[in-house]
């Protein structure tokens, strides 16, 4: 019988689609990368998705975030993402967490933002699409302690070549400054592996005098960004989650 997932089922099969429907995935960060992760997971038939973010849509998001439009500006990203997801698949269970993830040692914003709110053992997969190093480490450590698969997004800012994005273990990465920091910090914590998406492209330097601080919700130094690098990173991450959950892969290189 034809349904909205029929074309996906032609590639993955009935059993895999049932696995996706029964799966629960947590996506931390609903921005340029994370928004596209959620979009692809919903369109692929994942049954339950936790979305975690406390930011609101603002003008500077319009160039790269799938939930950002002039109509959604000023609304919480999780609220907009949930609304969009239900319009795509009314049966999907979106669990909204309107907060930031902060590990114990970095708890500094308010009493609601801490890792104790999350039980990673209930997830079939965890996606780290946030920006802060302390938060990324906290997510990865908590996922590893729960034996929950996790994939992490490295730096997508100041990059313009999506074809240079790769899937690799964190200890096999190169060029990316964020990946270098993560390697060091994860090694300290005895974490020996981490699947990640990163770019081998050398970051560009933002043009002087082009920074516009008006009508922006950013709270730190602002990297340059495009519509096509974060989105591709997000779709690659989603593809890895879906293939890992279903055990359906086609990674044999063409000779």
Steps between C-alpha positions, in 0.01 A plus 500: 500500500635842407573743784733793558793267569447265205796632301731461800369149561601402147863545609488397865223239513210443739703380799729803488205738478347335807830551685496867411141540614585345838822699544558801722771750402614806696628802307686756708503835322236601244706740294658492155612138541250361749192634323587303187571191711149515645348571159660189347418279799133599483484447124667159543243371747676519838219463753617708796739794497614706798600854399710705739565874464413823678565755226246697303500548124661829403594693189854364475361144482324561168801419283539139617236364740212301355252623762592867459256722309371849561182343638684287756734773622488550876354155570683222682683272258367184663144628468542577131682171432228299671229678302685436174565134584132435572404660170729251326397195704204545736586166664853595611550547873702819556615549858594864547767603752513877511838525671873492437705194582775578749713239678542522877830686489358760260166565671495878492191635328202400713370212708320334208806455280684184604570149384312340789176569312590241236502122522708396201416134549154557349645614168591277208731771368628841606599787271730774626444812289587766757784752500652500848792267571394430859149410386624278217730313737220459752265354239763259372607387847140446610420307181806280538414429865154389387636294208288712268629565147598864450614709205645848529518796264829684484547857375297607195560873536720694256482211250365520144571156349249233606679236291783506756279371781590150618382236746785378718606401847605805697855365528528483121403863444731772373496874422188577712598703812190390694578135429852555632365635830250215521770238441702641787209523742354159416839335537527647851169332583598162362258513207666307220259553213234738376326511164490855371439710191771754429651700216852472361459850358718770651274764652476836330557820694182715518532823304589805706220747548232255386379405848149622568405492867151640448197270511703199609451261789860380509669524840860441396737559212316437177654277230404535139248246372320386187174330416673191363777385737304462828206347314717238330669421832158448656381273222818293520450459874139396451603246239749342742238480774246338268749252352633404843154445646384288207835329428441577134817634336650524154853617575687275256714732288472485123830376348 
